[in-house]
Amino acid sequence: MGVRLQLDDFGKEALEAQMRGGSSPDAVIRAAARYYLADRDSGRIAWRVPRFTRLGESNVAETEVELDDDTMEALEEEARRQGIPSGRLAEHALLYFVADLDSGRAAPRVANVD
């Protein structure tokens, strides 16, 4: 199943940084989605997708990634709960994942994204 992402420059750089080890965009987004969804009951403020609207982003690149059925269904279910498109949730999951990798918070839980 596919999901379409609209990544700004920061999002594109975050995805590309995770792909430098040889991972595909699909593998990175799959790992990010699984990581994000597993954190659902963490109580972290950063977990919910912010409600602000993205305006005036001229450098947005659309990227389509393929996810396994289980991951896609879980992502769609959470997107419905939050009242947003599943692509928007996947974008947020990527940034949430990368932030936790950068801070070291994700290190004990994630060996690699493949």
Backbone as JSON Lines, residues from 0, in Angstrom:
{"i":0,"aa":"M","n":[0.86,-1.18,0.0],"ca":[0.0,0.0,0.0],"c":[0.89,1.24,0.0]}
{"i":1,"aa":"G","n":[0.47,2.23,-0.71],"ca":[1.29,3.44,-0.84],"c":[0.75,4.61,-0.04]}
{"i":2,"aa":"V","n":[1.65,5.48,0.35],"ca":[1.28,6.72,1.02],"c":[2.12,7.84,0.39]}
{"i":3,"aa":"R","n":[1.47,8.96,0.13],"ca":[2.13,10.1,-0.5],"c":[2.53,11.11,0.58]}
{"i":4,"aa":"L","n":[3.82,11.46,0.56],"ca":[4.35,12.44,1.5],"c":[4.63,13.74,0.76]}
{"i":5,"aa":"Q","n":[4.44,14.84,1.45],"ca":[4.82,16.15,0.92],"c":[5.87,16.7,1.87]}
{"i":6,"aa":"L","n":[7.13,16.56,1.48],"ca":[8.23,16.93,2.36],"c":[8.82,18.28,1.98]}
{"i":7,"aa":"D","n":[8.98,19.12,3.01],"ca":[9.68,20.38,2.79],"c":[11.18,20.08,2.79]}
{"i":8,"aa":"D","n":[12.0,21.13,2.67],"ca":[13.44,20.93,2.6],"c":[13.97,20.16,3.81]}
{"i":9,"aa":"F","n":[13.5,20.5,5.01],"ca":[13.94,19.82,6.21],"c":[13.56,18.34,6.18]}
{"i":10,"aa":"G","n":[12.34,18.05,5.8],"ca":[11.87,16.67,5.71],"c":[12.65,15.87,4.68]}
{"i":11,"aa":"K","n":[12.93,16.5,3.52],"ca":[13.71,15.82,2.49],"c":[15.1,15.49,3.01]}
{"i":12,"aa":"E","n":[15.73,16.45,3.69],"ca":[17.06,16.23,4.25],"c":[17.04,15.13,5.31]}
{"i":13,"aa":"A","n":[16.0,15.1,6.12],"ca":[15.88,14.08,7.15],"c":[15.76,12.69,6.52]}
{"i":14,"aa":"L","n":[14.94,12.58,5.49],"ca":[14.77,11.3,4.81],"c":[16.08,10.88,4.13]}
{"i":15,"aa":"E","n":[16.72,11.81,3.44],"ca":[17.97,11.5,2.75],"c":[19.06,11.08,3.73]}
{"i":16,"aa":"A","n":[19.11,11.72,4.89],"ca":[20.12,11.36,5.9],"c":[19.94,9.92,6.36]}
{"i":17,"aa":"Q","n":[18.7,9.49,6.51],"ca":[18.44,8.11,6.94],"c":[18.71,7.11,5.82]}
{"i":18,"aa":"M","n":[18.66,7.57,4.59],"ca":[18.9,6.69,3.46],"c":[20.4,6.52,3.17]}
{"i":19,"aa":"R","n":[21.26,7.33,3.77],"ca":[22.7,7.27,3.47],"c":[23.32,5.92,3.8]}
{"i":20,"aa":"G","n":[22.74,5.19,4.72],"ca":[23.26,3.87,5.06],"c":[22.82,2.79,4.09]}
{"i":21,"aa":"G","n":[22.13,3.17,3.04],"ca":[21.69,2.21,2.04],"c":[20.22,1.84,2.16]}
{"i":22,"aa":"S","n":[19.5,2.44,3.08],"ca":[18.07,2.15,3.24],"c":[17.26,2.82,2.14]}
{"i":23,"aa":"S","n":[16.16,2.2,1.79],"ca":[15.24,2.78,0.81],"c":[14.31,3.76,1.53]}
{"i":24,"aa":"P","n":[13.68,4.67,0.78],"ca":[12.68,5.55,1.4],"c":[11.56,4.73,2.06]}
{"i":25,"aa":"D","n":[11.16,3.64,1.42],"ca":[10.1,2.79,1.98],"c":[10.52,2.27,3.36]}
{"i":26,"aa":"A","n":[11.76,1.77,3.46],"ca":[12.24,1.2,4.73],"c":[12.33,2.27,5.81]}
{"i":27,"aa":"V","n":[12.76,3.47,5.45],"ca":[12.88,4.54,6.43],"c":[11.51,4.94,6.96]}
{"i":28,"aa":"I","n":[10.56,5.15,6.06],"ca":[9.21,5.56,6.48],"c":[8.53,4.44,7.26]}
{"i":29,"aa":"R","n":[8.73,3.21,6.85],"ca":[8.17,2.07,7.59],"c":[8.7,2.04,9.02]}
{"i":30,"aa":"A","n":[10.02,2.19,9.17],"ca":[10.62,2.19,10.51],"c":[10.12,3.38,11.32]}
{"i":31,"aa":"A","n":[10.03,4.54,10.68],"ca":[9.55,5.74,11.38],"c":[8.11,5.58,11.84]}
{"i":32,"aa":"A","n":[7.27,5.04,10.96],"ca":[5.85,4.84,11.31],"c":[5.71,3.85,12.46]}
{"i":33,"aa":"R","n":[6.43,2.76,12.4],"ca":[6.36,1.76,13.46],"c":[6.85,2.33,14.79]}
{"i":34,"aa":"Y","n":[7.95,3.06,14.72],"ca":[8.5,3.69,15.92],"c":[7.49,4.66,16.53]}
{"i":35,"aa":"Y","n":[6.95,5.51,15.68],"ca":[5.98,6.51,16.12],"c":[4.74,5.86,16.72]}
{"i":36,"aa":"L","n":[4.18,4.89,16.03],"ca":[2.96,4.24,16.5],"c":[3.2,3.48,17.81]}
{"i":37,"aa":"A","n":[4.38,2.93,17.99],"ca":[4.71,2.21,19.23],"c":[4.79,3.16,20.41]}
{"i":38,"aa":"D","n":[4.97,4.44,20.15],"ca":[5.09,5.45,21.21],"c":[3.74,6.08,21.57]}
{"i":39,"aa":"R","n":[2.67,5.56,21.04],"ca":[1.34,6.17,21.2],"c":[0.98,6.49,22.64]}
{"i":40,"aa":"D","n":[1.27,5.59,23.56],"ca":[0.88,5.79,24.96],"c":[1.97,6.43,25.81]}
{"i":41,"aa":"S","n":[2.95,7.06,25.16],"ca":[4.08,7.65,25.88],"c":[3.69,8.91,26.64]}
{"i":42,"aa":"G","n":[2.63,9.58,26.19],"ca":[2.24,10.83,26.84],"c":[3.07,12.03,26.42]}
{"i":43,"aa":"R","n":[3.94,11.85,25.44],"ca":[4.79,12.96,25.0],"c":[3.96,13.98,24.21]}
{"i":44,"aa":"I","n":[4.18,15.23,24.5],"ca":[3.45,16.3,23.82],"c":[3.76,16.28,22.32]}
{"i":45,"aa":"A","n":[4.98,15.96,21.96],"ca":[5.4,15.97,20.56],"c":[4.79,14.83,19.76]}
{"i":46,"aa":"W","n":[4.1,13.91,20.42],"ca":[3.58,12.75,19.7],"c":[2.45,13.13,18.74]}
{"i":47,"aa":"R","n":[1.5,13.93,19.18],"ca":[0.38,14.32,18.3],"c":[0.87,15.26,17.21]}
{"i":48,"aa":"V","n":[0.27,15.12,16.05],"ca":[0.61,15.99,14.92],"c":[0.12,17.39,15.24]}
{"i":49,"aa":"P","n":[0.99,18.4,15.08],"ca":[0.57,19.79,15.35],"c":[-0.57,20.2,14.44]}
{"i":50,"aa":"R","n":[-1.44,21.04,14.92],"ca":[-2.63,21.46,14.16],"c":[-2.38,22.65,13.24]}
{"i":51,"aa":"F","n":[-1.18,23.25,13.29],"ca":[-0.96,24.4,12.44],"c":[-0.95,23.99,10.98]}
{"i":52,"aa":"T","n":[-1.31,24.9,10.12],"ca":[-1.35,24.66,8.69],"c":[-0.03,25.08,8.07]}
{"i":53,"aa":"R","n":[0.45,24.28,7.16],"ca":[1.68,24.62,6.46],"c":[1.33,25.57,5.32]}
{"i":54,"aa":"L","n":[1.84,26.78,5.37],"ca":[1.53,27.78,4.35],"c":[2.79,28.22,3.62]}
{"i":55,"aa":"G","n":[2.65,28.47,2.37],"ca":[3.71,29.09,1.58],"c":[4.96,28.24,1.41]}
{"i":56,"aa":"E","n":[4.85,26.95,1.49],"ca":[6.02,26.1,1.29],"c":[6.19,25.87,-0.2]}
{"i":57,"aa":"S","n":[7.15,26.56,-0.79],"ca":[7.33,26.45,-2.23],"c":[8.23,25.29,-2.62]}
{"i":58,"aa":"N","n":[9.04,24.82,-1.7],"ca":[9.98,23.74,-2.01],"c":[9.5,22.39,-1.48]}
{"i":59,"aa":"V","n":[8.26,22.1,-1.71],"ca":[7.7,20.83,-1.24],"c":[7.85,19.79,-2.35]}
{"i":60,"aa":"A","n":[8.4,18.65,-1.96],"ca":[8.56,17.54,-2.91],"c":[7.61,16.42,-2.51]}
{"i":61,"aa":"E","n":[6.88,15.91,-3.48],"ca":[6.0,14.78,-3.22],"c":[6.79,13.49,-3.43]}
{"i":62,"aa":"T","n":[6.63,12.6,-2.47],"ca":[7.3,11.3,-2.52],"c":[6.27,10.24,-2.16]}
{"i":63,"aa":"E","n":[6.23,9.19,-2.95],"ca":[5.32,8.09,-2.66],"c":[6.17,6.94,-2.13]}
{"i":64,"aa":"V","n":[5.76,6.36,-1.0],"ca":[6.45,5.2,-0.45],"c":[5.45,4.07,-0.28]}
{"i":65,"aa":"E","n":[5.95,2.86,-0.36],"ca":[5.13,1.67,-0.19],"c":[5.36,1.1,1.2]}
{"i":66,"aa":"L","n":[4.27,0.81,1.89],"ca":[4.33,0.22,3.22],"c":[3.6,-1.11,3.22]}
{"i":67,"aa":"D","n":[4.02,-1.99,4.11],"ca":[3.31,-3.25,4.25],"c":[1.9,-2.97,4.76]}
{"i":68,"aa":"D","n":[1.01,-3.91,4.54],"ca":[-0.4,-3.71,4.88],"c":[-0.61,-3.39,6.36]}
{"i":69,"aa":"D","n":[0.06,-4.11,7.26],"ca":[-0.14,-3.89,8.7],"c":[0.27,-2.48,9.11]}
{"i":70,"aa":"T","n":[1.43,-2.03,8.63],"ca":[1.9,-0.69,8.97],"c":[0.97,0.36,8.4]}
{"i":71,"aa":"M","n":[0.55,0.17,7.15],"ca":[-0.33,1.15,6.51],"c":[-1.68,1.22,7.21]}
{"i":72,"aa":"E","n":[-2.23,0.08,7.56],"ca":[-3.52,0.08,8.26],"c":[-3.43,0.77,9.61]}
{"i":73,"aa":"A","n":[-2.35,0.52,10.35],"ca":[-2.17,1.16,11.65],"c":[-1.99,2.67,11.48]}
{"i":74,"aa":"L","n":[-1.25,3.07,10.46],"ca":[-1.04,4.49,10.17],"c":[-2.36,5.16,9.81]}
{"i":75,"aa":"E","n":[-3.14,4.52,8.94],"ca":[-4.44,5.08,8.55],"c":[-5.39,5.18,9.73]}
{"i":76,"aa":"E","n":[-5.39,4.18,10.6],"ca":[-6.27,4.2,11.77],"c":[-5.91,5.37,12.68]}
{"i":77,"aa":"E","n":[-4.63,5.58,12.92],"ca":[-4.21,6.69,13.77],"c":[-4.5,8.03,13.09]}
{"i":78,"aa":"A","n":[-4.31,8.09,11.79],"ca":[-4.61,9.33,11.06],"c":[-6.09,9.68,11.21]}
{"i":79,"aa":"R","n":[-6.95,8.68,11.13],"ca":[-8.39,8.92,11.33],"c":[-8.65,9.44,12.74]}
{"i":80,"aa":"R","n":[-7.99,8.85,13.74],"ca":[-8.17,9.31,15.13],"c":[-7.78,10.77,15.29]}
{"i":81,"aa":"Q","n":[-6.72,11.17,14.59],"ca":[-6.24,12.54,14.71],"c":[-6.9,13.48,13.7]}
{"i":82,"aa":"G","n":[-7.7,12.93,12.79],"ca":[-8.41,13.76,11.83],"c":[-7.52,14.39,10.77]}
{"i":83,"aa":"I","n":[-6.51,13.66,10.34],"ca":[-5.57,14.17,9.33],"c":[-5.34,13.11,8.26]}
{"i":84,"aa":"P","n":[-4.8,13.5,7.12],"ca":[-4.46,12.51,6.09],"c":[-3.31,11.61,6.55]}
{"i":85,"aa":"S","n":[-3.31,10.38,6.08],"ca":[-2.26,9.44,6.48],"c":[-0.87,9.9,6.03]}
{"i":86,"aa":"G","n":[-0.79,10.58,4.91],"ca":[0.5,11.11,4.47],"c":[1.06,12.12,5.43]}
{"i":87,"aa":"R","n":[0.19,12.98,5.95],"ca":[0.62,13.98,6.94],"c":[1.13,13.3,8.2]}
{"i":88,"aa":"L","n":[0.46,12.23,8.62],"ca":[0.9,11.5,9.8],"c":[2.26,10.84,9.54]}
{"i":89,"aa":"A","n":[2.46,10.28,8.35],"ca":[3.74,9.67,8.01],"c":[4.86,10.7,8.0]}
{"i":90,"aa":"E","n":[4.58,11.9,7.53],"ca":[5.57,12.98,7.55],"c":[5.97,13.3,8.99]}
{"i":91,"aa":"H","n":[4.96,13.42,9.85],"ca":[5.23,13.71,11.26],"c":[6.01,12.56,11.91]}
{"i":92,"aa":"A","n":[5.65,11.33,11.58],"ca":[6.35,10.17,12.13],"c":[7.83,10.2,11.76]}
{"i":93,"aa":"L","n":[8.12,10.59,10.51],"ca":[9.51,10.7,10.08],"c":[10.27,11.7,10.95]}
{"i":94,"aa":"L","n":[9.7,12.87,11.15],"ca":[10.38,13.9,11.93],"c":[10.5,13.49,13.4]}
{"i":95,"aa":"Y","n":[9.49,12.86,13.93],"ca":[9.49,12.37,15.31],"c":[10.62,11.34,15.48]}
{"i":96,"aa":"F","n":[10.71,10.41,14.54],"ca":[11.71,9.36,14.55],"c":[13.12,9.94,14.46]}
{"i":97,"aa":"V","n":[13.33,10.83,13.5],"ca":[14.65,11.42,13.3],"c":[15.08,12.24,14.52]}
{"i":98,"aa":"A","n":[14.15,12.97,15.12],"ca":[14.48,13.74,16.32],"c":[14.92,12.82,17.45]}
{"i":99,"aa":"D","n":[14.23,11.7,17.61],"ca":[14.61,10.75,18.65],"c":[15.93,10.06,18.35]}
{"i":100,"aa":"L","n":[16.21,9.78,17.08],"ca":[17.51,9.22,16.71],"c":[18.61,10.21,17.03]}
{"i":101,"aa":"D","n":[18.38,11.47,16.66],"ca":[19.38,12.52,16.87],"c":[19.67,12.74,18.36]}
{"i":102,"aa":"S","n":[18.64,12.67,19.18],"ca":[18.81,12.91,20.61],"c":[19.34,11.69,21.36]}
{"i":103,"aa":"G","n":[19.33,10.53,20.71],"ca":[19.74,9.3,21.37],"c":[18.6,8.57,22.04]}
{"i":104,"aa":"R","n":[17.45,9.17,22.08],"ca":[16.28,8.55,22.72],"c":[15.89,7.25,22.04]}
{"i":105,"aa":"A","n":[16.04,7.18,20.72],"ca":[15.61,6.0,19.98],"c":[16.67,4.91,19.94]}
{"i":106,"aa":"A","n":[17.9,5.23,20.26],"ca":[19.01,4.27,20.13],"c":[18.75,2.92,20.79]}
{"i":107,"aa":"P","n":[18.22,2.87,22.01],"ca":[18.0,1.57,22.61],"c":[16.92,0.73,21.9]}
{"i":108,"aa":"R","n":[16.03,1.38,21.17],"ca":[14.9,0.69,20.55],"c":[15.09,0.38,19.09]}
{"i":109,"aa":"V","n":[16.05,1.03,18.45],"ca":[16.18,0.9,17.0],"c":[17.63,0.57,16.65]}
{"i":110,"aa":"A","n":[17.84,-0.59,16.05],"ca":[19.19,-0.96,15.63],"c":[19.51,-0.37,14.27]}
{"i":111,"aa":"N","n":[18.6,-0.57,13.31],"ca":[18.7,0.09,12.0],"c":[17.34,0.0,11.32]}
{"i":112,"aa":"V","n":[17.2,0.73,10.23],"ca":[15.88,0.87,9.62],"c":[15.58,-0.16,8.55]}
{"i":113,"aa":"D","n":[16.5,-1.02,8.23],"ca":[16.2,-2.03,7.2],"c":[15.47,-3.2,7.75]}
